[in-house]
Amino acid sequence: MGKVIEKVKITNLLDPTKSVEVEAVVDTGATMMVLPKDIVNQLGLEKIEEWSLVKVQYADNHVGIKEIYGGVKLELKGRIGIFDVLAENEGSQPLVGQIVLERLDLVIEPSTRKVMPNPRSPEMHMVEIFMATAYRVVDKRNRFGLFPI
């Protein structure tokens, strides 16, 4: 399909005066949003907690440990969502992964290599929720209702 690059606006959720517009690679093979550490610092983002370290696997299969920062408001193609970001080395390319695309209900048009609203819901993003109907049976032998009798 080729490289897909889109302009995104990223704002610190806790300090809306800190905002940047960057060109980001949109990669359906990536999971989450990635920002270089210099942009993370420019936005004044903070690590989520000590547990914010995650193991990452790169396209060349090597593995590294990176920090998660949050939260940012991301604007892309007129849609807005709140996300955490993975911090990459300074000077690296900002990246938008599949979680962002799914949450904002955006798709990539292969022929133009452009991000666009999902044609099934062009006016606003749609979130799919699949639920099974639960039932509960309670009697003296099964007072917590965990298993039907």
HELIX and SHEET records of a PDB file:
HELIX    1   1 LYS A   37  LEU A   43  1                                   7    
HELIX    2   2 GLU A   50  SER A   52  5                                   3    
HELIX    3   3 GLN A   98  LEU A  104  1                                   7    
SHEET    1   A 6 MET A  33  PRO A  36  0                                        
SHEET    2   A 6 ARG A  79  GLU A  88  1                                        
SHEET    3   A 6 VAL A  63  LEU A  76 -1                                        
SHEET    4   A 6 ILE A   5  ASN A  12 -1                                        
SHEET    5   A 6 SER A  19  VAL A  26 -1                                        
SHEET    6   A 6 LEU A  95  VAL A  96  1                                        
SHEET    1   B 4 MET A  33  PRO A  36  0                                        
SHEET    2   B 4 ARG A  79  GLU A  88  1                                        
SHEET    3   B 4 VAL A  63  LEU A  76 -1                                        
SHEET    4   B 4 GLU A  46  LYS A  47 -1                                        
SHEET    1   C 4 MET A  33  PRO A  36  0                                        
SHEET    2   C 4 ARG A  79  GLU A  88  1                                        
SHEET    3   C 4 VAL A  63  LEU A  76 -1                                        
SHEET    4   C 4 LEU A  53  GLN A  57 -1                                        
SHEET    1   D 2 LEU A 106  GLU A 109  0                                        
SHEET    2   D 2 LYS A 114  PRO A 117 -1                                        
END                                                                             
